[in-house]
């Protein structure tokens, strides 16, 4: 059992390191956008500016924020406002359907002043 936990811990560290390396590579590709050492609020503000699903996924993974509630703003921005269906399809392929995210997206849509017009 001890060996199992040691291996699991090693795997977890390797996965986190890989996610951080992917973030650094993304940072080198986008030198005008600060991606490293961001506070949680700034991460949420930054991910909505990326239209590529893989980039958003990389950023959220690097900050251990890859949860359905963190995807609401990027999905809303890219799919509802930007009409980028590929972003939506990529999200669906990687994440199991979760009813709460659809409820939150609908709620956000109802609160959107542009839609209310």
N, C-alpha and C positions, 0 to 999 in steps of 0.2 A: 504494500500500500504506500509506503514511504517513497519507493522508487517511482510509482505512478504519479504521485503529487509533484515530485521533483521534475519529472519529465513534462508534466502539464505546465508547471511554472516556467520551465525553460521555453516551452513552445509559446507561452503567452508573451514572454519577454522578446522572443524573436519576432513574433507577429507585430508587437508594438514598434519595434525597431524598424521593421520593414515599412510600416505605415508612415513613420517619421521620415524615412529615406524617400518614399514616394512624395511626401509633402515638400521636401527639399528640392526634388527634381521639378515639381510643379512651380515652386518659388523661382527656380532658375529660368523657367520658361516664361514666367510673368514677373519680371523684375520691378514693374511699376506698381504691383499690388503686394502689400505686406501680408504674408501668409504664416509666418513663423512667430511663435510666442504671443499669440493673440488671447485676450480674455474671451470668455464664453460669449458675451454679448457681441463682441466684434466678429467672432467666427460666424454667428448667425447673420450679421449684416453682410459679411463677405460672401457667403455661399449663395445668396440670392443674385449676386452679380454674375455668376458663372452660368453659362447656358449649356455647358457640357455636363452630362450626368456623371461621367467618370471623374471629372475634376471635383464636383461637389462631394461625391462618395469618398474620394481620397482625403479631402479636407476633414470631413466629418469622422472618418476612421482615425485619422491622425490625432484628433482631439477627443477620442472616445465618446463621440456624440452621435453615433450612427443609430439613432432611435427614431421611431415613426414621428414623434412630436417635433423633432428637429427638421424633418423633411417637409413640414406643412408650408413654410414660407418659400423654400425653393420650388416646390411643386406648384404652388399658387402663382408665383412669379413667372415661371417658365411655361407652364401648361395652360393656365387660365389666361394670364395677361399676354404671354408671348406666343401662345398657340403652338408650342413645340411638342408635338405628339411623340416624337422619338424619345424625348426626355421622360415622358410618362411611361412609355413602353419599356425603356431600360430600367426604370424604377420597379415596375411590376415584375420584370424578369428576376430581379435581385431580392425583392422583399415580398414575403407572403402577404396576401390581402389582409388588411386590418380595418374593421369597420370604423374604429374610432378616428382614423385619419380622414376617412371620407366625411364623417360628421363634422370634423374640424374644418375641412376645406369648404364644405357647404356653409358653415357658420361664417367663415371668413368672407365668402362670396356675398352673403346676405348683408354683411357690415360694410362692404366696399362701396364708397360713395359714388364711384363711377358707374356701378351697376344700378344703383338706386335711381339714377337720372332717367 
